[in-house]
Amino acid sequence: MALHDLWFVLIAVLWTGYFFLEGFDFGIGVLTRLLARDRAERRVLINTIGPVWDGNEVWLLTAVGATFAAFPDWYATLLSGFYLPVLLILVCLILRGVAFEYRAKRNEERWQRNWERAIFWCSLLPALLWGLLFAAMVRGLPIGPDKEHTGGLLDLFSPYTLLGGLATLALFTFHGAVFAALKTLGDIRRRTRRLAAGVGAGALAVLTLFLGRTQLRHGDGVALVALAVAVATLAAALVANHRGREGWAFACSGLTVVATTAMLFLSLFPAVMPSTLDPEWSLTVAQTASSPYTLEIMTWLAALATPVVLLYQGWTYWVFRKRIGTRHLQQTSH
């Protein structure tokens, strides 16, 4: 395998890891309004991801940094075409992080209520926008012969891309719900499972429609396998949730995220940014890659650093593996 093909696969793996981990983060943020009945239950939900949410975002930084280093032309065209939506996502991620840290710094109800609203909206919007942007990338953008994006913001919106946004929003919300069921105790755990059943059924319908349209327009035999895995594992997650097997439900929903992301990258390859103006102007893996020497250095660095990062993050999840409930909260007003 050529180094530029290897790095396309590695970048796909990084995005897959980000969506797997940050997906349930976003889902928890959405559930703070859909599920929680009071401030104590919102605290329980937020505490389920409190020790890990910032580590999950490292995958995004690594994916973007790797794209910049391995495929600079892809990075430049991607950011120019998606500038405003990406900026909105970054603002949401910043506000969301601030909200997690500052929500409990003061006891005033208005202060905490405003930060909790920020957590909800800054989780919902990125969950929607990531799906929209990846759908737009698979569908293609107006790219000219000079590798420049020639369109505007409205080129990102179409029934297909909006369907992609709804698919990721529903999938991440379900992923967060089964994670919350896995990590909580008592009444909130039971209600989370009931909510997950409804959200998961909607996610199955929307995701099947979105991936089906992707397969018809851009997929091949391998992408069809990924589609089948995504639909089958999401259905299995619903069955496991119904039977109260939260661990299996979370594992299956995670596999759905993995298979969905894999299908989108399989539908792209060997292009990285298809052109809707002329297929000959599409950006490909080979055209946009850095020099072989740069890719070789990156490969050695990745081989050394990746196991350390995975071991550390796995240890973090192991340490904070226990369930929590309202009875574990300190008796304070926040």
Sequence and secondary structure as in RCSB ss.txt:
>XXXX:A:sequence
MALHDLWFVLIAVLWTGYFFLEGFDFGIGVLTRLLARDRAERRVLINTIGPVWDGNEVWLLTAVGATFAAFPDWY
ATLLSGFYLPVLLILVCLILRGVAFEYRAKRNEERWQRNWERAIFWCSLLPALLWGLLFAAMVRGLPIGPDKEHT
GGLLDLFSPYTLLGGLATLALFTFHGAVFAALKTLGDIRRRTRRLAAGVGAGALAVLTLFLGRTQLRHGDGVALV
ALAVAVATLAAALVANHRGREGWAFACSGLTVVATTAMLFLSLFPAVMPSTLDPEWSLTVAQTASSPYTLEIMTW
LAALATPVVLLYQGWTYWVFRKRIGTRHLQQTSH
>XXXX:A:secstr
  HHHHHHHHHHHHHHHHHHHHHHHHHHHHHHHHT  SHHHHHHHHHHHTTTHHHHTHHHHHHHHHHHHH HHHH
HHHHHHTHHHHHHHHHHHHHHHHHHHHTTSS  HHHHHHHHHHHHHHHHHHHHHHHHHHHHHHH B B TTS B 
  GGGG SHHHHHHHHHHHHHHHHHHHHHHHHHB THHHHHHHHHHHHHHHHHHHHHHHHHHHHHHHH  HHHHH
HHHHHHHHHHHHHHHHHTT HHHHHHHHHHHHHHHHHHHHHHHTTEEE BSS GGG EEHHHH   HHHHHHHHH
HHHHHHHHHHHHHHHHHHHT S B GGGS SS  
